Amino acid sequence: MQYRSRPWTAVRRLVVALAAAAACAAATHPASAQQVAVLVNGAPITTYDIEQRIKFDTLASHKAPSRQDVIQELIDEKLKVHAGRLYKLEVEDSQVNTAYANMAQRMHLSADQLTTALAHQGIDAQTLKAKIRADIAWQQIVRGKFQSSLQIREKDVFNKLQTEKKDDKDVGYEYQLRPILFIVPPGSSQLVLDSRKREAEQLRARFENCNDGLNFARALRDVAVRDLIVKSSADLAPEFRKILDDLEVGHLTSPDPTPQGIQMFALCSKKANRLDNAASKEVRDQMFAQEFQAKSKRYLEELRRQAMIEVK
């Protein structure tokens, strides 16, 4: 699954500024100077871990956290990773590195640039990667353990919309689409491409319904009719949703070039759904996040009660 963290806008601004300024060399910390401050189910949290997390949290929030708050944060992460192992869930280094690279990309940096920028502030990239590893494990654990209770009922979404008087007049839709591809071999000339586009336009002009139109398309030379795709309004980019909303059922979208050829979509069905709009999606996401946080907090408290935590 893709790792998703809290907003990192503040981190990005500071990291980029620090990288540009190259204010100082990367900090080093001799292994011999590390001391174990806490043991969590036998896993150590060192003074170096604490110092690094204080630096990172200060960078991320513009506010220096207390040492005790950081220790509690690191204890929670150890508990999350330990729970993952109990469930035989090992987060691979490749997963962590991918999430780290994705985070850097959202900051318009490469992974190496993010590592360098953090180092300029004296922060080891492993500090951030440890946090990512714990969060990946924890999201999978909570989703798996509480899967049934994390299902958000449509009735609850509707009731919350009514209570908050959110604008739900914008009706959403469920679309059933059949992609139709006029195949164009790689390296073909513009002349060939234009010719295939004209053929696609001819099909579009005579396409009146999916039953007859799809059969006719299958009989054409070098044309592929792909499997049915079902999409909701919330799944689609606003531009494509507008195209489908303006299109009559049983007709084709305009032909567009793709790496494989000229593609159109047959709109075979469009069903209205008042709970499939932007306001409903926002409420549904909020309700899921609240329920997830509540389950997460209770389960973490349970793990704390069961854990062997030794403060040195």
N, C-alpha and C positions, 0 to 999 in steps of 0.2 A: 504494500500500500504506500501511497505517497505520504511522506511526512509533512505535516502542516503545523507550523508554530504560530505563536502570537506575532502581531505585527512587528517588523524589524526596521521600520523607517528610521527611528532614532539611531539604531546601530549602524545602518547604512551610511547616514550622513557623517557620523563620527569616524567610521572606518575609512571612508573615502578621503576625508580631510586629513586623517592621520597618515594614510598611505602617501598622499601627495606631499605632505610636509616632511615625511621621513624624519620625524622629530627625534627618534632615538633608536639605538640598536636593540635587537631582540634581547629580552631579559633571559638570564640563565639562572638555574637553581641547582646547585650540586645535590646529587642523590644523597650524599652523606648528611646533608642538612635537613632532610625530611624526617619528620617525626609523626608517629601515628597518634592522631588526636581522638578518634572514635573507631570502634569496631562494630559493624552491623552484620550480624549473623556470620561473623568471622572475616568479613570484607573490610579492609582498612580505609579510613578517610584520613589523609595526612594533612599536616599543617600547610604543605604546599598546595594541596587541593583546595583548601579553604582560602588561602591567599589568592589563588588564581580565580576562584569563583567570585570573590569580592571585587576583583578588578573587572571581571566580565559584567557582573550585575551593575556595577557603577557605570560602565560604558553604555549598557543597554537602557538604563533608567534615568541617567543623569543624577542619580542619588546614591550615596554610599550606604549599603545595607549594614545592619549590625552583624557582628561575627556570629552571634547565636542564630539569627535568621538564616544565614548562609549554611551553618551546620545542619539546621533542620531541613533545609532544601536538599543538601547532599545526602542526608539520611534517607529522605524520601526516595531519592534516585536509586540508592543502593537497594532499598526495599522493592522498588519496581523491577530492577534487573534480577533480583533474587526470585521474585514471583515468576518472572519469565522462565527462569531455569526450572522452577518447580513444575511448570506447565510444559517443560521441554521445548521452550521457545527461545532459541538462540538467535539474536539479531546479528546477521552477518556484517563483516566490515564493509562489504560492497554496498549493502543497504545504507549504512551510515554515510559512506563516501558519496553515494548518489544524492542523498538528502542534503548533504553539506554543499555539494556542487550546485544543486538546484537553488539553495538559499543564496549562494554567491551570485548565481545568474540573475535572481530577482533584484540583486543589488547592482547589477551591471558590472560584475567582476567575474574573473575566473576563480576556480578553487584556490589556485596558488596565490593569486592576488589577495584573496580574503585572508589566507594564512599569513602572508607577509604583513598585511595591514594590521591584523591582530597582534602580530609579534612586535610591531612598532610601539604598541601600547603595553608590551610586556605580558601578553596573554598567549598561552600555548593553545594551538588549535584543538588539541585533545580535550581541553576544557569544554569547548562547545560541542565536540563530537560525543563526549560522554553524556552530555545533556540530551543530544539527539538520540543516542542509543536507548537511553532510559525512556524517552517519550514514545519512540517507535514501539518498544516492547509493551509499554503501558496501554497505549491505544488499542493494540491488538488484544491484550488481556481483558480489558474492560468491555470492549465490543463483543468478545466471545463469551465471557462469563455472564453478561447481562443482556444478551442479544434480544431475548423476547421482550424484556421490559423497556428496551430502548426503541421499540417500534412506536412511532407517533401516529395515533389514529386520526383519520381525516375528520371525524366528528369533533375531536379536541381542537384541531386547527381551525375549523369553522367557528366553534364557540369562542375561541380566543380572538379571532378576527372580529366577531360581533362585539365582544367586550371592549376591545381596544378601538372599535370603530375605524379600523383600517379600510382603505379603499380597495374593495374586492369586486368592483364593477367590471374591471377589465377581465373578461372571460378568457381563460386559457384553453388550449386544445391538445388533443392527442392526435398525432398525424401518422398515417400509415403510408409509407413511401416505397417505391420500387425504383432503384437506380437503373438507368439505361445508358450503356456505354458504347459509343461508336469507336471501335478500336483503331488507333493510329500507331503504327510501328515506330519505335524510337529512331530518331534521326531522319524522319520524313521531312520533306520540303514543306514550305508554307503553302504551296499550291495544293498538296495533298490534304493538309490540315483544313484549308478553306473549303475544299471539296467535301470533306466529311462533315463540316459544319453545315453546309447547304443541305446535305442529306438529312441531318438531324432536324433542321428547320422544316423540311418537307414532312417528316414524321410528326413533328409537333403540330403542324397545321391540320393534319387529318386525324389526330389522336383525340377521341371523344369519350372513351371510357377505358378502364383498366382491363376488363375482360377481353374485349376485342383488340384493343390497342397493344397489349403486351404480346398477344399471340402474333400479331402482325410484325411487331418489332423483332421477335425471335426468328422470324423467317428472313430477315434482312441479312445481307452479307456483312460479316465481321462485326456483328452487334451482339453484345452480352446484356442479358436482363438479369440483374442481380437479385439476391434474396430480399424478402420483405424487411424493412426497417421501421420500427415503431419509436417515435420520438414525442416528447411532450414539449409544450411551449418553453418550460424552464430549461430544457436541454439545449435550446437553439440560440444562436447569436441573433440579436435583434434584427439585423438586416435580412437574414434568411427567414426568420419568422414572419416578417412583413410580406416577403415574397409569397410564402405559403398562405398567409391570411388573405391575400388579394387574389389567389389562384382558385379557380373553380375545381371542385372534386372531379376527377376523371381526366384532368388535363396535365400537361407537362410544363416544367419550368423551362426557362430559356437555356440553350446549350452553352456550356462553359468548357474551356480547355482544361485538361488535367494532364499529368505526366503519362497517363495510359491512353488518352484520346479525348473525345468530346463527350461530356456527360450531361445528362438531364435527369430529373426526378419526376416520376409519375405520382401525383397525389391521388391515392386510391380511397382514402377515408380521412375525415376530419370531424372529430367528436368534441363538443364543447365540454369544458370542465371548469366550474367556477373556482375550484380549489387548486387549479394549476396556473397560477399567475404570479407576478413578482411579489405581491404582498403576502400571498400564501406561502411562497417559498421562504421568504424572510422569516415569517412566524414559525414555520416548520423547523428551519435551521436553528432559531433561537430556542425552541422547545427542546430540540435534541441536545443542544449544547448545555442547557440547564440540567437536563436529566443525566447527561453524561458526567457533568461535574459533580452532581449529587452522589451518583453511584461511585465515582472515582474517590471522592472524599471519604465516604463511609468505608469502602474497601481498604483504603490506605490506613485509616484509623485501626481497622481490624488487624492488618499486617503489623502495625506498630505494637499493638498489644501482645502479639504472638512472638515478636522478634527479640533476639538477644542483642541489646544495644549497650555497649560498654564505653563510657567516656573516660579517657585517660587523664 
